Every structure is written in structure tokens, then in C-alpha cells.
Amino acid sequence: MASLFIADLHLDDSRPHITELFERYLASDEVRRADALYILGDLVEAWVGDDDDAELPQRIAAATRAVREAGVPVYFMVGNRDFLLGEDFARRAGFELLEDGTVHTLYGRPTLLMHGDILCTADVAYQTVRKQVRTPEWKAQILAMPLEARRAFAAKSRAESRAHTGASMETIMDVDAGAVAEAMRKAGVTRLIHGHTHRPAIHRFDLDGRPAERIVLGDWYEQGSVLRVDADGTDLRGLPLG
């Protein structure tokens, strides 16, 4: 048995083949026999509210609810694209919501789980915006807007995000080693799993004299990316469209 981790799917109507891959994978024996499924943020390209009546949220909820009904816990942590996702949709989708920075013990090893964006401390402009939009007041203001206005706002925000990413140095968009070490020290762990940077890898390093590892989940733009964790260790692999 194993626990499975995915993140940064960025599901969107413009890439139906990725949504279909997501649905096929969640219906697979690997997922239905897992100990747990973790989704660590950015499940969709943009989340405009739990009241979104589009087809995509309904398909997502049906796929994840089926996993939960098969007896597999589905844990969800919001990312920078879906931080407006709330309790209403979580209930429909069978999610158990996790706070960013949650520690779960996986097969005897405490592991820090994060989306990863808060670790990109060199991107000062992004961190300033992140702090603003995560306040209850800002979220309430946005969710009070009509649905179509929220969709237009989300499209504008995505365009601005692409422009910011394109204009920023690659190093700014990655996590800061000091922020990683501090987060792991604070949590009292030697293993961290996160997404956000779209740079799948297993980084092994020394943390205060102890061997540690940081596992970065891959995105789902050209293929899937899945991390399998069990009692024997970890396996980070791509998930081909076929």
C-alpha cells in the first residue's frame, strides 16, 4: 500500500486531455487501492468560487468523490490558483482540507506538506500580493462579486501572472534554501513534499547534521506527475497521456 501525491494539475477547459488523464488516473487501481491521495494545490488554473456552475468543477468533484467512496481518504491543500476553494466544494468532492504546512506521519516518518509558493521568498512582489489576497476580507469581497465578474477577474489575474513570470529571473521563481530549512526546522521534520515550482525532483541535503530530503512534485501540462510514498521509500514519476 502507498500514499499518492499530485499537485499543479492546472485543470482548464483549454486542455481537456489533461482533465481526461486526471479522471482516468483517479479511476485506476493504483488510486483506488491507495492508503491516501494528497492533492497539494493548483488543481485548477483558476478557482472562482464554490458556486461555479461550470462543467469542470462538477467533473472534478465526481472523480474525487468516487475515490473517497472507494474508501481512500482524499486530502486537499489550496495553492495560489485555487485558494478560494472552501468547505462547500470540499464536502461535494469528498476532500479533507489541509492547512499549508501540515505535518503527516507517512509510514513512520513525519513529513511536512506544503504547496510551496510561500517558500519562494525572493519573489517579493508575489509574496506581497499573496499576503493581501489571503485575508478573509479580500476573499469575502471577491466572492461577493457576480460569478461572471469573478471569471473576468480570474482571466485578468492569470494574464498578469503570466506576464510577471515571464519577466522574472528563473532563480526568483524557485524556493529559497533558507526558507526551506527554516520551515523544516520549525516543523521538526527531515522530509518536505511540495509543488508550485513545476520542477520535479528529489533533493537530498544536510539539515543541521541530519540527512534530509525535499521532494518537488511535477506539473500536469504535458503529462501527469505522481509521487508514491510507502514503507520502502519514495518514487517520483511521470504519468504519460497514453
Contacts in CASP RR format, 6 or more apart in sequence:
PFRMAT RR
TARGET T0000
AUTHOR 0000-0000-0000
METHOD contacts of the structure
MODEL  1
MASLFIADLHLDDSRPHITELFERYLASDEVRRADALYILGDLVEAWVGD
DDDAELPQRIAAATRAVREAGVPVYFMVGNRDFLLGEDFARRAGFELLED
GTVHTLYGRPTLLMHGDILCTADVAYQTVRKQVRTPEWKAQILAMPLEAR
RAFAAKSRAESRAHTGASMETIMDVDAGAVAEAMRKAGVTRLIHGHTHRP
AIHRFDLDGRPAERIVLGDWYEQGSVLRVDADGTDLRGLPLG
1 33 0 8 1.000
1 34 0 8 1.000
1 35 0 8 1.000
1 230 0 8 1.000
2 34 0 8 1.000
2 35 0 8 1.000
2 228 0 8 1.000
2 229 0 8 1.000
2 230 0 8 1.000
3 34 0 8 1.000
3 35 0 8 1.000
3 36 0 8 1.000
3 37 0 8 1.000
3 38 0 8 1.000
3 106 0 8 1.000
3 107 0 8 1.000
3 228 0 8 1.000
3 229 0 8 1.000
3 230 0 8 1.000
4 30 0 8 1.000
4 31 0 8 1.000
4 34 0 8 1.000
4 36 0 8 1.000
4 37 0 8 1.000
4 38 0 8 1.000
4 226 0 8 1.000
4 227 0 8 1.000
4 228 0 8 1.000
4 229 0 8 1.000
5 38 0 8 1.000
5 40 0 8 1.000
5 193 0 8 1.000
5 217 0 8 1.000
5 226 0 8 1.000
5 227 0 8 1.000
5 228 0 8 1.000
5 229 0 8 1.000
6 37 0 8 1.000
6 38 0 8 1.000
6 39 0 8 1.000
6 40 0 8 1.000
6 217 0 8 1.000
6 220 0 8 1.000
6 224 0 8 1.000
6 225 0 8 1.000
6 226 0 8 1.000
6 227 0 8 1.000
7 39 0 8 1.000
7 40 0 8 1.000
7 41 0 8 1.000
7 42 0 8 1.000
7 115 0 8 1.000
7 194 0 8 1.000
7 195 0 8 1.000
7 196 0 8 1.000
7 217 0 8 1.000
7 218 0 8 1.000
7 219 0 8 1.000
7 225 0 8 1.000
8 41 0 8 1.000
8 42 0 8 1.000
8 195 0 8 1.000
8 196 0 8 1.000
8 198 0 8 1.000
8 217 0 8 1.000
8 218 0 8 1.000
8 219 0 8 1.000
8 220 0 8 1.000
8 225 0 8 1.000
9 18 0 8 1.000
9 22 0 8 1.000
9 39 0 8 1.000
9 42 0 8 1.000
9 43 0 8 1.000
9 44 0 8 1.000
9 219 0 8 1.000
9 220 0 8 1.000
9 224 0 8 1.000
10 18 0 8 1.000
10 42 0 8 1.000
10 44 0 8 1.000
10 45 0 8 1.000
10 81 0 8 1.000
10 219 0 8 1.000
10 220 0 8 1.000
10 221 0 8 1.000
11 18 0 8 1.000
11 19 0 8 1.000
11 22 0 8 1.000
11 43 0 8 1.000
11 44 0 8 1.000
11 45 0 8 1.000
11 56 0 8 1.000
11 60 0 8 1.000
11 220 0 8 1.000
12 18 0 8 1.000
12 44 0 8 1.000
12 45 0 8 1.000
12 46 0 8 1.000
12 56 0 8 1.000
13 54 0 8 1.000
13 55 0 8 1.000
13 56 0 8 1.000
14 45 0 8 1.000
15 221 0 8 1.000
17 241 0 8 1.000
18 220 0 8 1.000
18 221 0 8 1.000
18 224 0 8 1.000
19 56 0 8 1.000
19 59 0 8 1.000
21 220 0 8 1.000
21 223 0 8 1.000
21 224 0 8 1.000
21 239 0 8 1.000
21 241 0 8 1.000
21 242 0 8 1.000
22 60 0 8 1.000
22 63 0 8 1.000
22 220 0 8 1.000
23 59 0 8 1.000
23 63 0 8 1.000
25 31 0 8 1.000
25 224 0 8 1.000
25 226 0 8 1.000
25 239 0 8 1.000
26 37 0 8 1.000
26 63 0 8 1.000
26 64 0 8 1.000
26 66 0 8 1.000
26 67 0 8 1.000
27 63 0 8 1.000
27 66 0 8 1.000
31 37 0 8 1.000
31 67 0 8 1.000
31 72 0 8 1.000
32 67 0 8 1.000
32 70 0 8 1.000
32 72 0 8 1.000
33 72 0 8 1.000
34 72 0 8 1.000
35 72 0 8 1.000
35 73 0 8 1.000
36 72 0 8 1.000
36 73 0 8 1.000
36 74 0 8 1.000
36 75 0 8 1.000
37 64 0 8 1.000
37 67 0 8 1.000
37 72 0 8 1.000
37 73 0 8 1.000
37 74 0 8 1.000
37 75 0 8 1.000
38 75 0 8 1.000
38 76 0 8 1.000
38 77 0 8 1.000
38 98 0 8 1.000
38 113 0 8 1.000
38 193 0 8 1.000
39 64 0 8 1.000
39 74 0 8 1.000
39 75 0 8 1.000
39 76 0 8 1.000
39 77 0 8 1.000
39 95 0 8 1.000
40 77 0 8 1.000
40 79 0 8 1.000
40 113 0 8 1.000
40 114 0 8 1.000
40 115 0 8 1.000
40 193 0 8 1.000
40 194 0 8 1.000
40 195 0 8 1.000
40 217 0 8 1.000
41 76 0 8 1.000
41 77 0 8 1.000
41 78 0 8 1.000
41 79 0 8 1.000
41 81 0 8 1.000
41 82 0 8 1.000
41 115 0 8 1.000
41 195 0 8 1.000
41 196 0 8 1.000
42 79 0 8 1.000
42 80 0 8 1.000
42 81 0 8 1.000
42 82 0 8 1.000
42 115 0 8 1.000
42 195 0 8 1.000
42 196 0 8 1.000
43 60 0 8 1.000
43 76 0 8 1.000
43 81 0 8 1.000
43 82 0 8 1.000
43 85 0 8 1.000
44 56 0 8 1.000
44 57 0 8 1.000
44 60 0 8 1.000
44 81 0 8 1.000
44 82 0 8 1.000
45 81 0 8 1.000
45 158 0 8 1.000
46 81 0 8 1.000
46 82 0 8 1.000
46 154 0 8 1.000
46 155 0 8 1.000
46 157 0 8 1.000
46 158 0 8 1.000
47 81 0 8 1.000
47 82 0 8 1.000
47 83 0 8 1.000
47 84 0 8 1.000
47 85 0 8 1.000
47 154 0 8 1.000
48 84 0 8 1.000
48 147 0 8 1.000
48 150 0 8 1.000
48 151 0 8 1.000
48 153 0 8 1.000
48 154 0 8 1.000
49 84 0 8 1.000
49 85 0 8 1.000
49 86 0 8 1.000
49 89 0 8 1.000
49 143 0 8 1.000
49 150 0 8 1.000
50 84 0 8 1.000
50 85 0 8 1.000
50 86 0 8 1.000
50 87 0 8 1.000
50 88 0 8 1.000
50 89 0 8 1.000
51 88 0 8 1.000
51 147 0 8 1.000
52 147 0 8 1.000
53 147 0 8 1.000
57 89 0 8 1.000
60 93 0 8 1.000
61 89 0 8 1.000
61 92 0 8 1.000
61 93 0 8 1.000
61 94 0 8 1.000
64 74 0 8 1.000
64 93 0 8 1.000
64 94 0 8 1.000
64 95 0 8 1.000
65 92 0 8 1.000
65 93 0 8 1.000
65 94 0 8 1.000
67 74 0 8 1.000
68 74 0 8 1.000
68 93 0 8 1.000
68 94 0 8 1.000
68 95 0 8 1.000
73 96 0 8 1.000
74 93 0 8 1.000
74 94 0 8 1.000
74 95 0 8 1.000
74 96 0 8 1.000
75 95 0 8 1.000
75 96 0 8 1.000
75 97 0 8 1.000
75 98 0 8 1.000
75 104 0 8 1.000
76 85 0 8 1.000
76 90 0 8 1.000
76 93 0 8 1.000
76 95 0 8 1.000
76 96 0 8 1.000
76 97 0 8 1.000
76 98 0 8 1.000
77 97 0 8 1.000
77 98 0 8 1.000
77 99 0 8 1.000
77 100 0 8 1.000
77 102 0 8 1.000
77 113 0 8 1.000
77 114 0 8 1.000
77 115 0 8 1.000
78 84 0 8 1.000
78 85 0 8 1.000
78 97 0 8 1.000
78 100 0 8 1.000
78 115 0 8 1.000
79 100 0 8 1.000
79 115 0 8 1.000
79 117 0 8 1.000
79 196 0 8 1.000
80 115 0 8 1.000
80 117 0 8 1.000
80 130 0 8 1.000
80 196 0 8 1.000
83 133 0 8 1.000
83 134 0 8 1.000
83 139 0 8 1.000
84 139 0 8 1.000
84 142 0 8 1.000
84 143 0 8 1.000
86 97 0 8 1.000
87 97 0 8 1.000
89 95 0 8 1.000
90 96 0 8 1.000
90 97 0 8 1.000
98 113 0 8 1.000
100 114 0 8 1.000
100 115 0 8 1.000
100 116 0 8 1.000
100 118 0 8 1.000
101 112 0 8 1.000
101 113 0 8 1.000
101 114 0 8 1.000
101 183 0 8 1.000
101 187 0 8 1.000
102 112 0 8 1.000
102 113 0 8 1.000
103 110 0 8 1.000
103 111 0 8 1.000
103 112 0 8 1.000
103 113 0 8 1.000
103 187 0 8 1.000
103 188 0 8 1.000
103 189 0 8 1.000
104 110 0 8 1.000
104 111 0 8 1.000
104 113 0 8 1.000
105 111 0 8 1.000
106 229 0 8 1.000
107 229 0 8 1.000
107 230 0 8 1.000
107 231 0 8 1.000
107 233 0 8 1.000
109 190 0 8 1.000
109 191 0 8 1.000
110 187 0 8 1.000
110 188 0 8 1.000
110 189 0 8 1.000
110 191 0 8 1.000
111 189 0 8 1.000
111 191 0 8 1.000
111 192 0 8 1.000
111 193 0 8 1.000
111 229 0 8 1.000
112 183 0 8 1.000
112 184 0 8 1.000
112 187 0 8 1.000
112 188 0 8 1.000
112 189 0 8 1.000
112 191 0 8 1.000
112 192 0 8 1.000
112 193 0 8 1.000
113 192 0 8 1.000
113 193 0 8 1.000
113 194 0 8 1.000
114 183 0 8 1.000
114 192 0 8 1.000
114 193 0 8 1.000
114 194 0 8 1.000
114 195 0 8 1.000
115 194 0 8 1.000
115 195 0 8 1.000
115 196 0 8 1.000
116 175 0 8 1.000
116 194 0 8 1.000
116 195 0 8 1.000
116 196 0 8 1.000
116 197 0 8 1.000
117 126 0 8 1.000
117 130 0 8 1.000
117 196 0 8 1.000
118 127 0 8 1.000
118 130 0 8 1.000
118 179 0 8 1.000
119 175 0 8 1.000
119 176 0 8 1.000
119 179 0 8 1.000
119 180 0 8 1.000
119 183 0 8 1.000
119 194 0 8 1.000
119 196 0 8 1.000
120 126 0 8 1.000
120 127 0 8 1.000
120 172 0 8 1.000
120 173 0 8 1.000
120 174 0 8 1.000
120 175 0 8 1.000
120 176 0 8 1.000
120 179 0 8 1.000
120 196 0 8 1.000
120 197 0 8 1.000
121 127 0 8 1.000
121 176 0 8 1.000
121 179 0 8 1.000
122 171 0 8 1.000
122 172 0 8 1.000
122 174 0 8 1.000
122 176 0 8 1.000
123 168 0 8 1.000
123 172 0 8 1.000
123 173 0 8 1.000
125 164 0 8 1.000
126 164 0 8 1.000
132 138 0 8 1.000
133 139 0 8 1.000
142 150 0 8 1.000
142 153 0 8 1.000
143 150 0 8 1.000
145 153 0 8 1.000
165 173 0 8 1.000
173 197 0 8 1.000
174 197 0 8 1.000
174 199 0 8 1.000
175 194 0 8 1.000
175 197 0 8 1.000
175 214 0 8 1.000
180 192 0 8 1.000
180 214 0 8 1.000
181 207 0 8 1.000
183 192 0 8 1.000
184 190 0 8 1.000
184 192 0 8 1.000
184 207 0 8 1.000
184 212 0 8 1.000
185 207 0 8 1.000
185 208 0 8 1.000
190 207 0 8 1.000
190 210 0 8 1.000
190 211 0 8 1.000
190 212 0 8 1.000
190 213 0 8 1.000
191 212 0 8 1.000
191 213 0 8 1.000
191 214 0 8 1.000
191 215 0 8 1.000
192 212 0 8 1.000
192 213 0 8 1.000
192 214 0 8 1.000
192 215 0 8 1.000
193 214 0 8 1.000
193 215 0 8 1.000
193 217 0 8 1.000
193 227 0 8 1.000
193 229 0 8 1.000
194 214 0 8 1.000
194 215 0 8 1.000
194 216 0 8 1.000
194 217 0 8 1.000
195 216 0 8 1.000
195 217 0 8 1.000
195 218 0 8 1.000
197 216 0 8 1.000
198 218 0 8 1.000
198 219 0 8 1.000
198 221 0 8 1.000
199 216 0 8 1.000
199 218 0 8 1.000
200 216 0 8 1.000
200 217 0 8 1.000
200 218 0 8 1.000
200 219 0 8 1.000
200 225 0 8 1.000
200 236 0 8 1.000
200 238 0 8 1.000
201 215 0 8 1.000
201 216 0 8 1.000
201 236 0 8 1.000
202 213 0 8 1.000
202 214 0 8 1.000
202 215 0 8 1.000
202 216 0 8 1.000
202 234 0 8 1.000
202 236 0 8 1.000
203 213 0 8 1.000
203 214 0 8 1.000
203 215 0 8 1.000
203 216 0 8 1.000
204 211 0 8 1.000
204 212 0 8 1.000
204 213 0 8 1.000
205 211 0 8 1.000
205 212 0 8 1.000
205 213 0 8 1.000
205 214 0 8 1.000
206 212 0 8 1.000
213 234 0 8 1.000
215 227 0 8 1.000
215 234 0 8 1.000
215 236 0 8 1.000
217 225 0 8 1.000
217 227 0 8 1.000
217 236 0 8 1.000
218 224 0 8 1.000
218 225 0 8 1.000
218 236 0 8 1.000
218 238 0 8 1.000
219 225 0 8 1.000
222 241 0 8 1.000
223 238 0 8 1.000
223 239 0 8 1.000
223 240 0 8 1.000
223 241 0 8 1.000
224 238 0 8 1.000
224 239 0 8 1.000
224 240 0 8 1.000
224 241 0 8 1.000
225 236 0 8 1.000
225 237 0 8 1.000
225 238 0 8 1.000
225 239 0 8 1.000
226 236 0 8 1.000
226 237 0 8 1.000
226 238 0 8 1.000
226 239 0 8 1.000
227 234 0 8 1.000
227 235 0 8 1.000
227 236 0 8 1.000
228 234 0 8 1.000
228 235 0 8 1.000
228 236 0 8 1.000
228 237 0 8 1.000
END
